[in-house]
Amino acid sequence: MKRTVFFISDRTGITAEMLGQSLLSQFEEADFEKISLPFIDNEKKALEAKQKIDRAAEQGEAQPIVFDTIVTPEIRKVIMESKGLVFDFFHTFIGPLEDALGLKSGFRVGKTHSYDEKGQYDSRIDAVNFALNNDDGATTRYYDKAELILVGVSRCGKTPTSLYMAMQFGIQVANYPFTEEDMEDLKLPPMLKKYKHKLFGLTIKPHRLHEIRTERRANSQYASLKQCQIEVREVEALMRKEKIPYISTTSKSIEEIATKIMIKSGLKRISF
C-alpha cells in the first residue's frame, strides 16, 4: 500500500525533509509518495496545503503522514486540523525547551537556514567557492588557506566530499588526485609535503572503483580492474608510509565520509 507523505514548512522545508526522511528510512518495505510543500507562511497557503492533505486522505487507502516544522501557531493550527497524521517537530520540542530554559520561543520563521549577521552564511559560500576553485589539483597556490586537503585516486569521492563539507560545515577543503602517471614512482609531491598536517586520504575497493570509472570511461585502461588495483594499492601504501590518515569510501555515504573525517581530523564545523 502506497502511503502519501507531506513535508511542510514555512521556509525551505530542509529540516522537515531531513527529520522526516530519517524516520521513514527505518521502514524499508514501505512504499511512500513524498510531497514537499515549502514556504507555507500564511493562513491562505496553509488552507491550500490542508486541502491537499485532505484530498490525499479521501483518495488514498491510508491516512497521509505529515511532517511539519511550522513555527507560527496560527498556521500550524490549520495543518493540525487536516485529515493527516501530523508529526509537528516544533510543537513537540519547543514547549519542553521553554520549560527547561525558562524562556519563551521567539517564533522566528526560517532561523535555521537563514542569512545570519555572524557571517556563518558567508563563510559557507566562501568555503563552497574555495572547494570549486581548488578541485582536483587544478591549483595548489591557495593550499595555505585550506583547512583540509583530501588526497586519493581519481573517482574515490574527493570532489563531492569537499563540496559537502563546504556546504554543510563551512570548511575550506581542497583536493588532489594521484593519477595513472604518478604510479611508477609514487611519492608525495613537494607542494603536499609542505602541508602534510592538512592531508586526509580517501581510498576505495578496486572493484567499486572499476564500476565507477567504467560508467565514465568504459573499456579504457583508466577504468580497467587491473589499473584500479594498482592505483589503490600504491596510494594506500603511500598513505601508510607518510602516516596520512585515511578512510575507505566504498560503502559509505557522503554524509558518513564527511562526518568521519571531521572526527578523525579534529576539525570543528563553522556553520549548521
N, C-alpha and C positions, 0 to 999 in steps of 0.2 A: 504494500500500500504506500503510495507516494504521499508525503506529508509536506504541506506548504509551510515555509519558514520565512518570516519577515524580520529584517534588521532595520530598526527605525531609530533615527537620531535627529536632533535639532541642528546638528552640524554635519561633519563629513561622514559619520557612521563607522569610522575606522574602529573605534573602541567596541561598539556593539557587535560588529562583524568579528573582531578578534576574539572577544569573550564567547560569543555565541558559537563560532566555528570550533573553538577549543572544546566546548561542551559536546557539540554534535559529533566531533571526531571520535568520541568514545562509543559511538553506535554505528559500527562499520556495515552492518547488514541493512540499515535503514535507507530508504530512498527519499531524498529531500529535494523539493523545488524551492530554491532560495531566491528571495526578492529583497533588494535593498531600497530603502526609502530615506535618503539623506535630506537634510535641510527642512525638516518638518518643524518650522519655527513660529507658526502661528496657529490659531484655532481652526481657521479655514482649511489649512493644509492637513491638520490633524483629523478633521472630519472626513476629508478625502481619503486619508490613509485608513481610517476606521471602516469606511465603505469598502475598500479593497479587501480588508481582513474579513469583514462580514460576508462579502461575496464569495471569498475563498471557502469560508465555513459552510455556506449554503450549497456550494457546488461540489465540494470535496467529500470524501468519505470519513475524514477525521478532522478534528479541531485544529486549526492552524496554530503554529507556535510563533510567538512574537518575542524578540529580544529588543529591548529599548534602553537608550541612555539619554532620555529626555530630562532636562533639568527643570524647566518651568512647570510648576504644579498644575496649572490650568490646562496646559497642553497634554501633560501626562494623563490627566483625569479622562480626557477624551479617548485616549488609546486604551486605558484600563477598562472602559465601558464597552469595548469591542467584544466580538464573539471568539476572540483568540485566547490561547493560553499564554498570558503575558508574564515574561520574566523581566522585571524592571530593575536594572542593575543599580541605578542611583537611589531609588526608593529603598532598596534592600539595605544599602550600606550607609547612606547619608545620615539617617536617624541615629543609629548606634554610634557613629563617629561624632555627631553633635553632642550626644550624651557624654561620651568619653573625653572629649576635648573641652567641654563646657563652652562651646562656641556655636554660633549659628552659621549655616552654609550661606555663602554669598550668592548661590544660584546663578553663577556666571556661565553663560552658554559658550561652549566651544573652548573652554580653558585649556584642555589637554593639548589640542592640536592648533593652537592659535599663535599668531605672531606675538613675541614677548619683548619686553623692554630690557631684559637682562642680556640680550644678544645671543641666546641659545639658538634661535631660528637662523640667524645669520651665520653662526658657527657651523650649523648643519649644512647650509647651502655652500659655504666655503669648502667644507670637507668633501661634498659631492664634486665640486669643480676640481678640487685637488686630485681626487681619485681618477677623474676623467683625463686630466692633463698629465698624470703620471702613471698611466696604464701600460702594462706590457713592456716596460723598459723603454718606452718611447723617448723619455728624457730622464736623466739622473741628476740634473743640476739642482733640483729642489729637495733632494733627499735629506738635507739638513733640517728641513721643516716638517718632514714626515714623522708621525708618531709611531708608525709601524710600516715595515716593508715585507710584503708577502713574496716568497720565492717558491718555485716548483716547476714541474714540467708544463708544457703547453696544454691547456684544456683540463686542468685539475681543479678549477674553480676559483682562481685568484681574482679575476675581474668581478664576478658577481659578489664575492665575499667583500672585496674592497668597497664596492658601491653600497652594499647592505650596511656595513659598519659605518660608513659616512652618513647615510640617511638616517639610520636608527640610533646610532651612538654619538654622532658628531666627531668621529675620529678621522684624522687625516692619514689615509693609507695609500701607499704606493705599491706597485707590484712589478716583479722582474722575472721573466721566464728563462729557464735553461732549455736551449734548443738542441736539435739534432747535431748541429755543427759544433756544439760545446762538448760532445760526449767523448771524443778521442782523448782529450786531456782535460777532464773536467776539474776546474779549480774555482775558487771564489774570486770573482773579478775584483780588482782594486777598489772600485767605487762602492762595492758592497762590504769589503773588509773594513772600510772606514766607518761604516755604520752597522757593524756586526751586532751590536747590542739592540738594534731595532729589528733584526731579522726574525721572521717566523715562517716555517716551512709548511707547505701543503703537499701531500702525496696522495696516491690513488692506486687501487689494484690495477695491474696491467690489462686484465680482460675488460674492465669497465672503461678504462681509458681508450682501449681499442674500439669499443662500441661508440663512444662519444666522437672520436675522431673519424670513424667511418661515416657517421652522419654528415660530417663536414666535408671530408675529402675521401670518398670511397676508393678502394683499390690503389691507394698510394702507399709509398714507403712510410710516410708520416703516420698513416693510420694502421700499418701492419702490426700484428700482435708482437712479432719479434722486436720491432723498433720500440714499441711501448714497454716491453720487458726490459730492454737495455736502458732506456732513459730512466725508468722508475728505479731500477737497481743502482745506477750510477749516482743519481741525485740523492737517494736515501743514504748511500754510502758517504757522500759529501757532507750531508747534514749531520750525520753521526760523527764524522771526523772533526767538523768545525763546531760541534756541540750546539747546533742550531735546533731549538725546539720545533717539533713538527707533529701534525696530526693527519690522519687519513680522512679524505672526504668521500670515500667510496659509498657508504650507506648513510651519510648524514645530510640533513637539510642545511640550507644556508644559515638558518637561524641557529641550529646546533653548532655549526662550524664557528660562526662569529662569536657565540657565547663562550665556547670552549677557549678560543683564542684570547678573549678578554680575561678570562680567569687565569689562564696559564701565563699571560704576559703581564698581568697586574695592572692593566690599563683601566681607567675609570671613565664611564660614559659621561659625555658633556651634556647631551640632550636626552629627552624622553619623548 
